[in-house]
Amino acid sequence: MSEGIVVALIGFAGAVLGAAIAGFAAITAAGAKKEGQTSLSCGLLGLFASLGAAGGLVLGALFGSTLIQRTMPLQSVPTQPSSTTPSPLTTPSLSKGRLLYEDRLDNSSGWNIEEGMAVENGNLVIWPGWDAVPQNPSKFDNFVFETRFYIPQSGSMAFYLRHQLPPCADWNCSVQIALYFNGDDQEIAARHFSGDKPHQQVDIKKARIGSLYPSNWNVLEVQAKGSDYAVYINGVFVFSFTDTAYASGAYIIDNAPNSSGEIKIDYLRFYQIP
């Protein structure tokens, strides 16, 4: 039954109730007059009749309002992450298939440990100006990549996906998702690298965002399907882009030299695309 029909029926019921009260009061007043009671008594009964009719309509309206509120579904209000409210338990947003690979960073056995990085307390820690490179990284073609990372208040970091091993001309051949964060100034960029020289680095897409949590944990998700990519930060879709250079590859994590402090990685996961 629609809301309009419900309101009409409730209004009709209220009117009937009010009319019944008014009719009863009128009959009572007529009987009082026949018995010779004063006009004041009849007037009071008439007043009660009017009040009864109005009361019936009001009761009907209140009852209808309560009924509609109880039967109508609640409307959900979409929310956006707040940069002032850290949410370390952010729920990832992309649909994922079977888990292909996971590193919970409980130990450093899978990484080329250098001076500027460490695996400690279940986190991969990288200081400014250093990269984290796996020893024998798995290569993935179509995947959903998910990681939980910590970025400082004025941080700059990047995830290299579909990273190419030799015979690539330079070690840097990959698609890079770079994050820049300085207070309210947040930017994300997708880049194509075919080497280390400036002309070998191309910005595919850039966007200003507001979904990073300052000096706290965040979740990045990247879906790579063929040449199509989709990027999410903390469950919020950022952008999609196309890059045809690399069909598969490994991964590297970078903390930029101008970053204000260490970055941390809580886990790395690769899933099948469902």
Secondary structure, DSSP 8 states (H G I E B T S, - for coil): --HHHHHHHHHHHHHHHHHHHHHHHHHHHHHHHHTT--HHHHHHHHHHHHHHHHHHHHHHHHHHHHHHHHHS----------TTS--TT----S---SEEEEE--SSSTTB---TTEEEETTEEEE-TTEEE-BSS---BSSEEEEEEEEE-TEEEEEEEEEE--TTSSSTT-EEEEEEEEETTEEEEEEEEESSSSGGGEEEEEEEEE----TTEEEEEEEEEETTEEEEEETTEEEEEEE--S-S-BEEEEEE-TT-SS-EEEEEEEEE---
